[in-house]
Each structure stands twice: as structure tokens, then as C-alpha cells.
Amino acid sequence: MPKAKRAKKISLTKTDKKGLLLKQKIVDDVRSCVEEFSSIYVFTYRNMRNEKMKEIRQQMKPSKFFFGKNKVIGIGLGRNKDEEISNDLHKLTDTLKGSCGLLFTNSSKKEVTGWFDGFTYVDFARSGFKAKRTVDLCEGPLPEFSHAIEPYLRQLGLPTKLEKGVVTLIKDYTVCKKGAVLTPEQAKILELIGEKMAEFKLILRACWNKEKGFEQLSTEEEDEAEEDDDDDENDVEMDD
């Protein structure tokens, strides 16, 4: 018979009262979900898009997504065999590195992995993103733009002028080069011309099941997430 696991009181380090209460709530929420759901998945992400993530939360209900500080979530799951609230959960804690989240679900592994493998969302890149390809604009008219926006285009760095009320590029212009980090101006130009190159993707890292225990699903090298200006490990989010 496996040794019964019971929730233990864990020190949450010295902090102010408000911070301590928040950390304790995260720990309690994690433990509650461990009891409620049969499986837990750790996933990382590239180019997080919060609005799209809200849609995913609704689509995946009654499963629950959880984002928070890795160290605090780790306390909820258990940082070692003595602290874990169910067998093998501390192994899942070991995979909480970098920008990642948890999915609590009762769906089968086939359903979950199939959904994650099939999900991708392409959006406009933001400043700080490394360009996936070189984007060039040829000299000539840009009829997709209103004449009213021409001064703004020049502010962004585009060599434009009005010719008979039509926005016109007076010479060939390279918006960005592959591999280069985008400036705010470059990112805005790409958005204005409809050039999307940022792929929001969720990548499964590991899973845990009440009956089968822990399983590694991918390595750090395979699922290393790109830096994203949306990422904030201090944010705590959980489905209602």
C-alpha cells in the first residue's frame, strides 16, 4: 500500500501579510485542483496573446488553466517526496522552469495532446521580437493607405509622400531583416501592412496522472520559449 499523502503546512518565507495571503491562496487553489482533476499538464508558451488565451479557457472548460509564480505553485504541488500531496507530484514541480502554466483536466491524454499539437495562432509581432523573414516594400503607390495617415507613416520611418492624393513610397524600403530585433516603429509598420509573423503556441512539457504518475513529454531544448513582452511570472491567473 502506498503511503497516504496529506497536505502539510509549508513555510512561505517572510513576506508582508497581503503577500502571504495571496501565496497561501495559490497553494490552496493548486491543492484543490489536484483533488478535483485526474491529470495535470505543464506547458510553456511562445508569444503569449492574452485575448486568445481567454478564448482557450472558455473552449477547454471544465478544465482549468493556472498561471503563477513557479516557486509558489511548486509549494502547492510539493517540492519533494516529503511535501508532495500525491505520489510523483514533486517530479512535475521540477519541470516548472521559465514561462509556463498548468492545465488541470479530466480529459484523456490523447484528447489533450491532440488539441495542443493542433493549436497555433499567428498574430502581429511586437517590438523586441526577432523577425522571421525579411520584408521589403517596393517604390510606388500604396493605395491601401488613406492620405490622412501619410504624415504618420513618415514618422514611423517610411519614405513616403502624397502624389495626387495617393500615398506613395519614393524609394524601395526594407521594413525589417530576418533575425533582427524589431523596433516599435518596425512592428507598427508590419501591422499596418498586414504582415503577421508571431506564432502564439502552447507546448506540452510534462504531465501527471493520478493512476499513471509522472511523464516527461518534451525536453527543455525542444520547447524553449522565446522572450515575450507579455510574460510576467508575477501574474497569477486561474479560471473561475
N, C-alpha and C positions, 0 to 999 in steps of 0.2 A: 504493500500500500504506500503510495507517495505521501510524503509529509504534507499535512494541511498547511495552506498559506493563509495568514491573517494579516490584515492591514496593521502596520505598525506606525507609531508616532515617529516622524523623522524631523530632525532639526533643519530649519530652512535658513539658517545663518542669521546674523544680526542685520536687521533692517528696520525701517520705521513701521508703525502699526498698520498704516494703509497698505504698504507694500507687502507686509507679511500676510495680511488677509487675502490679498489678490493671489499670492503664491499658493496659499493653502487652498483657495477655491480651485485653482488649476489642478492641484494634486487630487483633490476630491472629485473633480469632474472626470479626470482621466481614470481614476479607480472605478467610478460609477459606470463608465463606458466599458471598461474591461469586464465588468459583471454582466452588462446588458447585451454585448455583442460577442459573436463566436470568433471573429477574426479581426486582426489589426494589421494594417499595411503602412509602412513608412515609405514616403515618396519624396523626391526632390523635384525642383521645377526650374524651367528656363523662361525668362521674360514674363514673369507673372503679370496677369491682367485681372485686376480686382473685380471689374464688372462681369467679366466672363466667368470668374470663379464663383460669383454669386449665382449665376445660372446653373453651373455644375452642381452646386449644393442642392438646388431645388430638384434637378434631374435625378440625383442619386439618393434622395430621401426614400426610406427612413435611415439610410446610412448617414454617418456624421463625419465631417471633416474638422480637424483641430490643428490650429497653428499657435505656437507659443515659444517661450524660451526653452531650448533643448535641455538645459540642466534641470529646470523645474519639471518639465514633462518626464524627464528621466527619474526624478524622485517619485512621481506618481506611479510609474511602471515598476520601478525598483532598479537601483544601480548595481546590485549584485545579488547573488543567490539568497543571502540573508534578508534583503529588503524586498525582493520581488513578491508580488501578491498572487502570482500564479507561476507554475513551472516554466522555465526558459524565458520569461519576460525580460530578464536583465540582458539577454543577448540582443533583443530588439533595441534596448536602450543604447547599446554600443554602436548602433548604426545611426543614431541621431547626431549628425555632423553637418555643419553648414546650413544652408537654407533648405528646410524640409518641413513636412507636415505629416499628420496621421490621418488615416481613414479607418473608422470603426464600422464594421459591416457584418451582416449575416448572409451576404451573397456568397456564392461559390467562388473558388479561386479562378475557375475558367471564365466566369462572368466578369470578374474584376480585371484580370489580366487582359481579357479581350477588349474591354472598354478602354483601358489605359493605352493599349497598343494602337487603338484606332483613333484616339483623340489627338487633334492638333488644331491650332488656331493661329492664323497668320495675321499680324497687325503691323501698324506703322512703327518703325524703330524710333527710339528716343535718344537724346543726347547721351554720350558715353557708350553707346552700342557700337560694336565693330561691324562695319559694313560687310555684307555678304557678297556684294558684287559692285563693280564699277558702274556708275550711272552717268551717262553723257547726254547733254542736250545740244541739238544742232541749231546753228544760226537760222533765224527766220521767225515767222509769226507764231504766237502762242494763243490761238483763238479760244482755248479753254478758260482763259483768264479774263475777267472783266477789266475794263480800262481803269476802273476805280482802284484796283489793287496794285497797279503798276508801281507807285511810289514805295509800297510795302515790299514788293519783290526786289527793288533796288536796295532797300535797307537790309535785306537778307543776303545781299551779295550778287544777285543775278544782274548781268549786264543788259538791262532792258531799256526800251524807250517806246513811246507811243508813235505809231505811224498810221495816220488817218483813223485814229481811234482804236487801233488794234495793238495789243501788247506784242512787242517784237524783241527777240533776242538778237543783239547786234553782232554777236560772235559766238562760236562754239564754246560750250561751258561744261566743265566736269563738276558735277554736284558732289561726288564722293568717289574714293578709290577703294577697291576691295581690301579688307583688312585694316583700314584706317578707322580710328575712333571718331564718331560723328560729333560735330559741334551742335549746339542748339539750332543755329541757323540752317545747317545742312539737314537736320532732322525735320525741320519745318518745311523746307523746300520739298523733300521727299514726300511728305504728307500732302502738300498742295498738288503735286503731280500724280498722286495716287500710287506711289511706289512703296509696296509693303515688303519688308524683309525680316521682321522679327517674328519668330515662331514661338508661341506660348505652348509649352508641352509639359506634361507631368510624367515623371519616370519612376517606376516602382524600384525600390531599393531592397526591401526585405518584408517578410510577413510573419505573423504568428497566429496559430490556430489553437484553440483550447484542447483539441484532440491530438493534433499532429505536432504541436510545438513550433519551434523557430525554423525559418528557411530563408537563406540569402537568395535574392532574386537578381541582383546585379552588383558589379564592383564599383568602387569609387571612381576608377578611371573611365568607366563607361557612362556614368550618369552625372559627372561633374557639372554642376550648373554654372552658367555664365553669370557675371555680376549684373545686377539689375537695380535700377534706382527705386524700384518698388519694394525691394527686400528690406525688412526690418525685423530682426529677431526679437525686438522688444514688444512687437504687436502680439496680442493674444486674441484669437478668434475661435469661436466654437458655434456650431449650429444650435439653434434654439430647440 
